[in-house]
Amino acid sequence: MPETVVYNGLGRRKTSVARIYLYPGQGRLTINDKSYSSADEYFKDQVRARQAFEPLVVTKMDGKFDILIRLEGGGLSGQAGAVRLALARALIKFDPSLRPVLKSQEMLTRDPRMVERKKYGLKKARRAPQYSKR
């Protein structure tokens, strides 16, 4: 029995981690062991779903792979960003000639922005208690 070829990618954004596995197929989508007919069902929003699967659209690979996604941590926005990076990395493993296209669209850059930690004596990261003169 021939083994199927798998292309994988890892993406991170905020506190989210996405692991993606691409199998040659008809475009089935599985997120955390649950099948979805479209990304809108999981991300509950067309904007986030479109952002997450943008690398497939840019490279014209939409519907050519069965996609298995494992998502951990964060919210839907961070997860969408993590999926976008992981998908771009997996596509490069499939075809290294796609790199210039993805790089020009800035899909291979890990967004370094994280939530700033709360400091002692403050209400939030930078919000100080209200000052009272008397």
C-alpha positions in Angstrom: 0.0 0.0 0.0 1.6 3.4 -1.0 1.9 5.9 1.7 0.2 9.3 1.1 2.4 12.4 1.0 1.9 14.8 3.8 3.0 18.4 4.0 3.0 20.1 7.4 3.4 23.5 8.8 3.5 25.2 12.2 2.2 28.7 12.8 1.9 30.9 15.9 0.1 34.2 16.6 -0.4 35.8 20.0 -0.9 32.7 22.2 -2.3 30.5 19.5 -0.5 27.5 17.9 -1.7 25.9 14.6 -0.3 22.6 13.2 -1.4 22.0 9.6 -1.2 18.8 7.6 -1.9 18.9 3.9 -2.9 15.7 2.0 -3.6 15.7 -1.7 -7.4 15.5 -2.0 -10.6 17.3 -2.8 -10.6 20.1 -0.3 -12.0 18.5 2.9 -11.4 20.5 6.1 -10.9 19.0 9.5 -10.2 21.2 12.5 -9.5 19.6 15.9 -10.9 16.2 14.7 -14.2 17.7 13.6 -15.2 18.0 9.9 -16.4 21.4 8.5 -17.8 22.2 5.1 -16.2 25.6 5.2 -13.9 27.6 7.4 -16.7 30.1 8.2 -18.3 27.4 10.4 -15.3 27.3 12.7 -14.2 30.9 12.6 -17.8 32.2 12.8 -16.8 35.1 10.5 -16.0 35.4 6.8 -13.2 37.9 7.4 -11.2 35.6 9.8 -11.9 32.6 7.6 -10.8 34.5 4.4 -7.6 35.7 6.3 -6.8 32.2 7.5 -7.0 30.5 4.1 -5.5 33.4 2.1 -2.3 31.5 1.2 -4.4 28.9 -0.7 -6.2 31.6 -2.7 -3.1 33.5 -3.5 -1.3 30.4 -4.8 -4.4 29.1 -6.6 -4.3 25.8 -4.6 -7.8 26.1 -3.2 -9.6 22.7 -3.3 -6.4 20.7 -4.1 -5.7 19.5 -0.6 -7.5 17.8 2.3 -6.5 19.9 5.3 -6.1 18.7 8.9 -5.7 21.5 11.4 -4.8 21.2 15.1 -5.4 24.5 17.0 -4.5 25.3 20.5 -4.8 28.4 22.7 -5.9 32.0 22.1 -9.0 33.3 20.5 -10.4 33.0 17.0 -8.4 36.0 15.7 -5.1 34.6 16.9 -6.0 31.2 15.6 -6.8 32.6 12.2 -3.4 34.3 12.0 -1.7 31.1 13.2 -3.4 29.0 10.5 -2.4 31.6 7.8 1.3 31.2 8.7 1.2 27.4 9.1 -0.6 27.1 5.7 1.9 29.3 4.0 4.8 27.2 5.5 3.2 23.9 4.5 2.6 25.2 0.9 6.3 26.0 0.6 7.2 22.4 1.6 4.8 21.2 -1.2 6.3 23.6 -3.8 9.3 25.8 -2.9 8.7 27.9 -6.1 5.6 29.4 -4.3 7.9 31.2 -1.8 8.3 34.5 -3.7 4.5 34.8 -4.1 3.8 34.2 -0.4 6.7 36.4 0.7 5.5 39.3 -1.5 2.1 39.1 0.3 3.9 39.0 3.7 2.4 35.6 4.6 5.7 34.1 5.9 6.3 36.7 8.6 5.5 35.7 12.2 3.6 38.6 13.9 5.6 39.2 17.0 3.0 41.3 18.9 2.0 39.8 22.2 -0.1 41.0 25.1 2.0 43.1 27.5 2.1 41.8 31.0 0.4 43.4 33.9 2.7 45.4 36.2 2.3 45.5 40.0 0.7 48.7 41.4 -1.2 49.2 38.1 -4.7 48.1 37.1 -3.6 46.7 33.7 -0.3 46.8 31.8 -0.2 50.6 31.8 -3.4 51.8 33.4 -2.6 53.4 36.7 -5.1 53.9 39.6 -6.9 57.2 39.4 -4.9 60.0 41.0 -6.5 61.9 43.9 -5.1 65.2 44.9 -7.0 65.4 48.3 
